[in-house]
């Protein structure tokens, strides 16, 4: 499956959809972004059940600001609308494959239970 382009309008709809979504925030002028692009694209071809999306931070400066992006490339991973990963830096293919496996294996019932508890130390 090819990657899809996200913008301020489509971002929320895609990342809150059921299943797994990986988002690569990048810019054309960014060397590490250009190096990571083919790795991200190959992962999208190998994992057709996952949505792989890209956000051009130059074209989508408002969205980048809302997301608090200060360094690129930044990779986000969502599962069932919950962000599980948010880190800057280009990943080598084996590390991205490991991350994909880790996101697949997360017990989302446990994640939702932790979220329902609220912040640590909150006894309410």
N, C-alpha and C positions, 0 to 999 in steps of 0.2 A: 504494500500500500504506500503510495506516495505521501509525503508530508503535506499538510495543509497550512495555509497562511491564516493567522488570526489577527484581528484588529480589536479596537476598543468595543465594537458592537458585538462581535462573535466570541470574544474570549470567555466571558462568564457562562454562556450557554454551553460551550464545548467542555470547559473544565469541570462543570457541575454535572455532566452527563454520566450515566452509569458506566462502569468499567474503568480502564486505565488510560490516562492521558499523559504524555510527556510533552513538555513545551521547551523549546530551545529559543532563548532570547539572544539575538545576535545583531550585528551590523556589518555592512559590506566592507567597511574600512578596517575591520578587526581581523588581524592575521589568525589568532587562535580560533576565532569564529569560523573563518573559511576552512581551517584545517579540520575542525570538528564536524562541519556540514556533511561531508560524505560519510562519516562514521554514523551520524544520526540518520541519514537517508538509508544506509544499508540496514540499520537496525529496524527501520520502519518496514523494509522489504521482508525481513525475516520474521517479523511479529505482526502479522496482518490483523490480529484481534485487538491490537492496541492502536489508539489514535496518537500519531506523532504530528506535532504542530510547531510552527515557527512564528516568532514575533520579531519583525524588523524594528529594533529600538529607535532607529532614526525616523522612520515613518510613523511610529506609534509612541511618540515621546510622552504623551499624557498617560497612556497605559503603563509605560515603563516607570513613570513617576509614582503612579498609584501602587504599583507592585514593589516599589522601593529598590529598583534595580540600580546598583551603583557600580557594577563590574560585569563585563561580558566576556565570553559567553556565560550565561546563567542557565542552568537546567532546572526545571520544575517537574515534579511528578505528582499526579493526582490519582486517587482511586475513589470511585463513587463520590466524587465531589470534595474529597478531603485531601489537602496537600500533605504529602508524605516526605517530600524531598525538595530542597531549595538551596542550591549551592552554585557558586561561580566557579568557572574553570572548565577547560576542555577535558573530556575523558577519553582515554584510549578505548578501543572497541571492546577488549575483554572486561574492562571495568564497567562500561555501559551495559554489557550483557549481564554481569553480576548484579548490577542495580535493577535491571529489568526483572531478573529472577527474584530478587529480594522484595520488590513491590508486588509481584505476583503472589508471593508466599505470606504476605501480611494477613493476620487474622483481623479482618475489619470489624467483627463483633467486639473484639477487645479494644480496638481503637475507638469505636463509638462509645464504649463503656467508659473509657478514660476521659473522653471529651465531656461526657455527661456528668462526671464527677466535678468538673470545673477545675480552676487553678489549684495547684498543690497548696495544701494547708487550708483550703476552703472547706470547712466542715458543714456548710449549710446544705 
